[in-house]
Amino acid sequence: MVEYKNSSLPYHWFIDKEKLTYVYRQKFEVFDHAKFDDWAEKGVAPAIKLSLKLYEDILNLGYKVILLTGRSESHRAVTVDNLINACFRDWHQLILR
């Protein structure tokens, strides 16, 4: 079992490399869609190092990665550019809301 943990962020990934399962725990807050959309349109989201490591580990195990995001379909182009700039380059599918 590998634990990807960052105490400055409200979540942890637990990966069982045999079963490839994970647990995602997040603190819930009121979400401001307009503010998020404005921020997403800037295309400046940095990669979270542990998320990128998890992504790379899953790719190295030979699995295809499907990315799921809360960003809207109208932000697809900027999201793809942002992912590529943040070193997420080899996903199988990107699903937006």
Secondary structure, DSSP 8 states (H G I E B T S, - for coil): -EEEE-TTSS-EEEEBTTTTB-----------HHHHHHHHHHT-----HHHHHHHHHHHHTT---EEE-SS-GGGHHHHHHHHHHTT----SEEE--
